[in-house]
């Protein structure tokens, strides 16, 4: 039973976004376990705990207090036990600089937070159903930004 | 050129004067000789006449004696002895005179000796006859004999005197001939030399007056240039100075004093005196840099402050240049400029630059707010609206549904505005990295981005070949997107949309508004459609930010798209213009420099 669950972790400082994120997953008919942390410092503390099972997919907001998403991404890709986690950037902005930076730093996909709940559901469902092994090997700048 | 000429002229004049001096000395010599000759000649004539006269005199004395003798002989009266004695004295005196006159002529002396003998003989004869018969009359025979003798001797005396006169005349003649020959060429030579001298002097006069004229001209030019330098110094607020490093002697132009707030030449210039005017904090510039022994640099520049006599602080810039004169002495020449105005305005400019940078930073942070912080609540509003509509719209009343859909469209429009504003500000400030790009490729990218809408509208887009240009690729792509989007949006509902994109070269020479500098070549890219078009009078307003020709409920839009286009084209040093015909279509012309 436990093995079938897809572990999902969201790091976002915005309470409403965390709520919408959870709601969306509840409506998706997939066995997922969603955890959330409130900022970058909390995220790194969580990931470095011994007893937890590492998430399959990490959704990472960029704009967070204390430690922002960009710093977390760099740290995750540096650490041996974390570097294989699939990281989906989950941000309001889609500035060319942010996209370029996160791509270079090794994020797997870039999601611009949609302004429609149905669309959000759709995107999250898509992300979860991606075969990450395959996706990562063929990653390039063109399919980095997720648009449906 | 002129200077060279003057030098040549002065050399020429010197030569002329030396030559003239020699000529004059020569003429003087010749004239002196001539005069001496003339004097000698006239003396000779006088001498000759004196001799002649004296001889005549002598002969007449002899005759006087003769007459006295005759009378005595005939009458035997001793009264007649008295004239005879008188004549004898005179004859002696006359002889003494003649001997003096004939001192330098041997032949004449000899003649004189013979004459003396003859006269002595005659006088002896006469004396004899007196002693013979004093108081008694001679008989006829005695008288005849006395007379006969007398006649013979007298004849000899006459002949002797005549030959002497002739000899004297001959002397005179010979000497006259000699002088005549000697002085024959003198007047001619003198005349020729005189003419030569006159010519030389006239020529010299001509040259000198010419030179004087030139000098006057040059003087005038010099005066004008001096005046204009003075004028320039005043207007340009600068002054000139010369500084002899060995002696420390300084020379200032008048304006130097005025720059210091003093009367021209009101003090003796010196480094020490100048330092008194320099701001105390800036004096080290001079004490370190101006030790005459250590100045080696060809040019030196200094910035410092001056406190003028009236207490005003001014900013000065000095530029000096080191020169060596012909004797190897080092001279520094230079100018001092009052750069207060420039300095203050550059400070003001820096200040304004700082303000501008500050406001740019604020603008950038505003962009960030617009892109992130404003979008975030808006996105949430939209997301929650979408959730409510999905889950709860069944419970709404009709009017509630209507209000809700209006809320939704208003929020959508607000989002569009924010997105477009962001695009506009990005076109404004994004780093301008120019790359050689194929415009055909950028157009294809633009079409790919709009593929869905092109398909929806069933539009036909034709394009001719576009050039490769040095551009900011993403901006030109945005330009194509905005223009095509514009054509898609403002189309006529019942007409198939056609968009034509073409390109040609032009130099904008005959363009009424845009004027290219130095005949630069431009690519004119035209994007035209068969849509709604517009009244030509609105053509320029189209590119103004937020300007709209249509109400938003008819044609959704923000009035930013074309403003972005204009910005992009300006970023590329190009121009954009629009032409429209209502109900027929519109064309947008982009001019990009080659």
Interface residues (C-beta under 8 A of the other chain):
Chain A: X14 X16 X17 X20 X23 X63 X92 X93 X95 X96 X113 X114 X115 X116 X117 X118 X120
Chain B: X371 X372 X375 X376 X378 X379 X380 X382 X383 X384 X386 X387 X390 X415 X474
